[in-house]
């Protein structure tokens, strides 16, 4: 069963506008971590933001924020004030504790295109 | 801090030969390393998890005799693709955790692009 779902294969956003990339997850483990990574064309995985399952507040890192809705099992990434350099592939990932073996699994990804 | 390197960054080899990819943690001791494979326009798929000094744990469907993983020290893990074939051409990425498998942090290497001709 798909544990991380990213339903947007591609997204377009105008430069300087905000964009939300969707991610839903499925787990029965009470302890898990949610991540977003950016992968530019060079291939490197760039860590953007992390949200722990027990964190009460939504994570923020500069222009990135994670809209964590635990009951809905969603962890959407919000990028504010988009820049041309934000054009890349974005992956949502989850690492489960305990029964999940602390393995990180990735969603299919969303390709973001920022238009000038 | 927390830098992970991979060598080589890209490699081309002939079908039937073996190729070794190195993953090093440069400024920390990596008790656990992970190896991923990424085909073009696809997501990262975990191949195996290795803890220093012990045998790697392979994911279902990954041939352990074909993809040999060695984690001999706290800063080095190697992935050897044996008897490579064109279908093994892919982007291989390692990641490392300094606090062991029971941690949420991991740091990714820049990846190695393997092309088998």
Contacts between the chains, C-beta under 8 A, distances in Angstrom:
chain1	res1	chain2	res2	distance
A	33	B	104	3.7
A	35	B	104	7.9
A	37	B	108	7.7
A	42	B	110	7.6
A	43	B	38	7.9
A	43	B	91	5.8
A	43	B	93	7.6
A	43	B	110	6.9
A	43	B	111	4.4
A	43	B	113	7.2
A	44	B	108	6.9
A	44	B	110	4.6
A	44	B	111	6.3
A	45	B	44	7.6
A	45	B	93	6.5
A	45	B	95	7.6
A	45	B	108	3.9
A	45	B	111	7.8
A	47	B	107	7.7
A	47	B	108	7.5
A	50	B	104	6.7
A	52	B	104	6.9
A	91	B	43	6.5
A	91	B	44	7.1
A	95	B	104	5.4
A	95	B	106	7.9
A	97	B	102	7.1
A	101	B	49	7.7
A	101	B	101	7.6
A	102	B	101	4.7
A	102	B	102	5.8
A	102	B	103	7.3
A	102	B	104	7.9
A	103	B	34	7.7
A	103	B	46	5.7
A	103	B	49	6.6
A	104	B	34	7.2
A	104	B	46	7.0
A	104	B	95	7.7
A	104	B	106	6.6
A	105	B	46	7.0
A	106	B	43	4.6
A	106	B	44	4.7
A	106	B	45	7.9
A	107	B	43	6.5
A	108	B	42	7.6
A	108	B	43	5.1
A	109	B	43	5.5
